[in-house]
Amino acid sequence: MDKLIGKTFVISGMSIEIVSDNGERYETRNITTKETIFFNKSVLQNAIKLGKAEEISELNNKK
């Protein structure tokens, strides 16, 4: 799922951009607060599969 790097998602009310693959975790950036957040890969991938995380295509297209 390295195709996620550079994409933006909404999860748990946060807009996050996936910055890099950091082993077992993804390094992400909260777009609003500019904070770095690390997500366990399986947690993020399961949230996407279950519809708990939604890709924001408008922000991805502006880059």
VMD Tcl script that builds the backbone (N, CA, C; Angstrom):
set m [mol new atoms 189]
animate dup $m
set s [atomselect $m all]
$s set {name element resname resid chain x y z} {
  {N N MET 1 A 0.820 -1.209 0.000}
  {CA C MET 1 A 0.000 0.000 0.000}
  {C C MET 1 A 0.857 1.264 0.000}
  {N N ASP 2 A 2.032 1.196 -0.600}
  {CA C ASP 2 A 2.872 2.385 -0.687}
  {C C ASP 2 A 2.232 3.451 -1.558}
  {N N LYS 3 A 1.172 3.090 -2.265}
  {CA C LYS 3 A 0.462 4.051 -3.092}
  {C C LYS 3 A -0.259 5.084 -2.243}
  {N N LEU 4 A -0.298 4.898 -0.934}
  {CA C LEU 4 A -0.973 5.842 -0.042}
  {C C LEU 4 A -0.124 7.083 0.228}
  {N N ILE 5 A 1.174 6.976 0.058}
  {CA C ILE 5 A 2.056 8.103 0.361}
  {C C ILE 5 A 1.698 9.282 -0.538}
  {N N GLY 6 A 1.493 10.438 0.097}
  {CA C GLY 6 A 1.122 11.648 -0.622}
  {C C GLY 6 A -0.376 11.876 -0.687}
  {N N LYS 7 A -1.170 10.898 -0.273}
  {CA C LYS 7 A -2.625 11.044 -0.316}
  {C C LYS 7 A -3.139 11.629 0.994}
  {N N THR 8 A -4.319 12.206 0.924}
  {CA C THR 8 A -4.935 12.862 2.069}
  {C C THR 8 A -6.222 12.138 2.437}
  {N N PHE 9 A -6.413 11.927 3.739}
  {CA C PHE 9 A -7.581 11.220 4.245}
  {C C PHE 9 A -8.194 11.976 5.413}
  {N N VAL 10 A -9.484 11.726 5.643}
  {CA C VAL 10 A -10.152 12.173 6.862}
  {C C VAL 10 A -10.361 10.925 7.698}
  {N N ILE 11 A -9.847 10.941 8.922}
  {CA C ILE 11 A -10.016 9.830 9.857}
  {C C ILE 11 A -10.162 10.407 11.257}
  {N N SER 12 A -11.171 9.972 11.957}
  {CA C SER 12 A -11.444 10.444 13.321}
  {C C SER 12 A -11.522 11.967 13.388}
  {N N GLY 13 A -12.097 12.581 12.378}
  {CA C GLY 13 A -12.268 14.029 12.370}
  {C C GLY 13 A -11.025 14.816 12.002}
  {N N MET 14 A -9.931 14.129 11.687}
  {CA C MET 14 A -8.687 14.805 11.315}
  {C C MET 14 A -8.446 14.653 9.826}
  {N N SER 15 A -7.936 15.706 9.211}
  {CA C SER 15 A -7.468 15.614 7.827}
  {C C SER 15 A -5.976 15.350 7.900}
  {N N ILE 16 A -5.560 14.196 7.381}
  {CA C ILE 16 A -4.151 13.823 7.455}
  {C C ILE 16 A -3.599 13.540 6.066}
  {N N GLU 17 A -2.333 13.865 5.889}
  {CA C GLU 17 A -1.616 13.533 4.658}
  {C C GLU 17 A -0.575 12.485 5.016}
  {N N ILE 18 A -0.508 11.417 4.257}
  {CA C ILE 18 A 0.486 10.378 4.508}
  {C C ILE 18 A 1.802 10.843 3.907}
  {N N VAL 19 A 2.799 11.008 4.781}
  {CA C VAL 19 A 4.082 11.580 4.386}
  {C C VAL 19 A 5.084 10.504 3.992}
  {N N SER 20 A 5.193 9.440 4.805}
  {CA C SER 20 A 6.184 8.411 4.491}
  {C C SER 20 A 5.841 7.085 5.154}
  {N N ASP 21 A 6.520 6.065 4.672}
  {CA C ASP 21 A 6.417 4.713 5.215}
  {C C ASP 21 A 7.533 4.579 6.239}
  {N N ASN 22 A 7.158 4.322 7.488}
  {CA C ASN 22 A 8.142 4.256 8.559}
  {C C ASN 22 A 8.103 2.863 9.189}
  {N N GLY 23 A 8.431 1.844 8.409}
  {CA C GLY 23 A 8.423 0.471 8.915}
  {C C GLY 23 A 7.014 -0.052 9.120}
  {N N GLU 24 A 6.640 -0.280 10.372}
  {CA C GLU 24 A 5.309 -0.790 10.715}
  {C C GLU 24 A 4.261 0.316 10.760}
  {N N ARG 25 A 4.698 1.559 10.610}
  {CA C ARG 25 A 3.778 2.694 10.737}
  {C C ARG 25 A 3.896 3.620 9.534}
  {N N TYR 26 A 2.847 4.410 9.345}
  {CA C TYR 26 A 2.885 5.506 8.381}
  {C C TYR 26 A 3.110 6.794 9.154}
  {N N GLU 27 A 4.009 7.634 8.662}
  {CA C GLU 27 A 4.171 8.971 9.216}
  {C C GLU 27 A 3.183 9.861 8.483}
  {N N THR 28 A 2.328 10.537 9.237}
  {CA C THR 28 A 1.315 11.394 8.635}
  {C C THR 28 A 1.422 12.798 9.215}
  {N N ARG 29 A 0.817 13.752 8.515}
  {CA C ARG 29 A 0.795 15.137 8.985}
  {C C ARG 29 A -0.659 15.564 9.095}
  {N N ASN 30 A -1.029 16.057 10.273}
  {CA C ASN 30 A -2.353 16.633 10.460}
  {C C ASN 30 A -2.344 17.965 9.718}
  {N N ILE 31 A -3.193 18.107 8.732}
  {CA C ILE 31 A -3.179 19.294 7.875}
  {C C ILE 31 A -3.532 20.561 8.648}
  {N N THR 32 A -4.440 20.451 9.612}
  {CA C THR 32 A -4.876 21.624 10.368}
  {C C THR 32 A -3.814 22.107 11.346}
  {N N THR 33 A -3.260 21.184 12.141}
  {CA C THR 33 A -2.327 21.573 13.202}
  {C C THR 33 A -0.863 21.456 12.797}
  {N N LYS 34 A -0.599 20.832 11.651}
  {CA C LYS 34 A 0.765 20.593 11.142}
  {C C LYS 34 A 1.560 19.638 12.038}
  {N N GLU 35 A 0.884 18.919 12.949}
  {CA C GLU 35 A 1.560 17.964 13.814}
  {C C GLU 35 A 1.831 16.665 13.062}
  {N N THR 36 A 2.905 15.989 13.446}
  {CA C THR 36 A 3.218 14.682 12.888}
  {C C THR 36 A 2.541 13.623 13.737}
  {N N ILE 37 A 1.873 12.687 13.078}
  {CA C ILE 37 A 1.173 11.601 13.757}
  {C C ILE 37 A 1.613 10.303 13.104}
  {N N PHE 38 A 1.886 9.293 13.918}
  {CA C PHE 38 A 2.250 7.982 13.398}
  {C C PHE 38 A 1.063 7.046 13.554}
  {N N PHE 39 A 0.662 6.406 12.445}
  {CA C PHE 39 A -0.434 5.441 12.446}
  {C C PHE 39 A 0.130 4.059 12.153}
  {N N ASN 40 A -0.282 3.080 12.939}
  {CA C ASN 40 A 0.039 1.696 12.637}
  {C C ASN 40 A -0.572 1.385 11.280}
  {N N LYS 41 A 0.204 0.772 10.397}
  {CA C LYS 41 A -0.272 0.510 9.033}
  {C C LYS 41 A -1.566 -0.290 9.018}
  {N N SER 42 A -1.644 -1.332 9.829}
  {CA C SER 42 A -2.842 -2.179 9.803}
  {C C SER 42 A -4.069 -1.417 10.278}
  {N N VAL 43 A -3.908 -0.517 11.241}
  {CA C VAL 43 A -5.041 0.277 11.727}
  {C C VAL 43 A -5.551 1.193 10.618}
  {N N LEU 44 A -4.650 1.875 9.948}
  {CA C LEU 44 A -5.055 2.794 8.882}
  {C C LEU 44 A -5.648 2.037 7.694}
  {N N GLN 45 A -5.037 0.943 7.304}
  {CA C GLN 45 A -5.543 0.164 6.174}
  {C C GLN 45 A -6.919 -0.427 6.478}
  {N N ASN 46 A -7.120 -0.907 7.708}
  {CA C ASN 46 A -8.434 -1.434 8.093}
  {C C ASN 46 A -9.483 -0.330 8.127}
  {N N ALA 47 A -9.112 0.852 8.601}
  {CA C ALA 47 A -10.052 1.977 8.625}
  {C C ALA 47 A -10.483 2.344 7.207}
  {N N ILE 48 A -9.560 2.305 6.273}
  {CA C ILE 48 A -9.885 2.601 4.875}
  {C C ILE 48 A -10.823 1.531 4.320}
  {N N LYS 49 A -10.503 0.270 4.557}
  {CA C LYS 49 A -11.334 -0.836 4.054}
  {C C LYS 49 A -12.742 -0.800 4.633}
  {N N LEU 50 A -12.858 -0.425 5.917}
  {CA C LEU 50 A -14.158 -0.414 6.590}
  {C C LEU 50 A -14.933 0.886 6.379}
  {N N GLY 51 A -14.345 1.826 5.655}
  {CA C GLY 51 A -15.022 3.088 5.385}
  {C C GLY 51 A -14.952 4.085 6.525}
  {N N LYS 52 A -14.059 3.847 7.494}
  {CA C LYS 52 A -13.891 4.767 8.625}
  {C C LYS 52 A -12.909 5.886 8.291}
  {N N ALA 53 A -12.170 5.723 7.210}
  {CA C ALA 53 A -11.259 6.751 6.711}
  {C C ALA 53 A -11.625 6.985 5.252}
  {N N GLU 54 A -11.714 8.249 4.879}
  {CA C GLU 54 A -12.149 8.598 3.524}
  {C C GLU 54 A -11.090 9.461 2.849}
  {N N GLU 55 A -10.739 9.105 1.616}
  {CA C GLU 55 A -9.756 9.891 0.872}
  {C C GLU 55 A -10.373 11.209 0.442}
  {N N ILE 56 A -9.585 12.274 0.567}
  {CA C ILE 56 A -10.021 13.605 0.143}
  {C C ILE 56 A -9.330 13.890 -1.179}
  {N N SER 57 A -10.039 13.714 -2.267}
  {CA C SER 57 A -9.415 13.861 -3.578}
  {C C SER 57 A -9.200 15.316 -3.966}
  {N N GLU 58 A -10.008 16.248 -3.459}
  {CA C GLU 58 A -9.840 17.664 -3.829}
  {C C GLU 58 A -8.482 18.175 -3.385}
  {N N LEU 59 A -8.061 17.830 -2.158}
  {CA C LEU 59 A -6.767 18.287 -1.670}
  {C C LEU 59 A -5.637 17.598 -2.419}
  {N N ASN 60 A -5.805 16.333 -2.771}
  {CA C ASN 60 A -4.772 15.606 -3.515}
  {C C ASN 60 A -4.573 16.198 -4.901}
  {N N ASN 61 A -5.638 16.681 -5.520}
  {CA C ASN 61 A -5.547 17.225 -6.874}
  {C C ASN 61 A -4.918 18.610 -6.910}
  {N N LYS 62 A -4.891 19.327 -5.790}
  {CA C LYS 62 A -4.343 20.683 -5.753}
  {C C LYS 62 A -2.831 20.693 -5.667}
  {N N LYS 63 A -2.207 19.542 -5.402}
  {CA C LYS 63 A -0.752 19.494 -5.242}
  {C C LYS 63 A -0.060 19.541 -6.568}
}
mol reanalyze $m
mol bondsrecalc $m
mol representation Tube
mol addrep $m
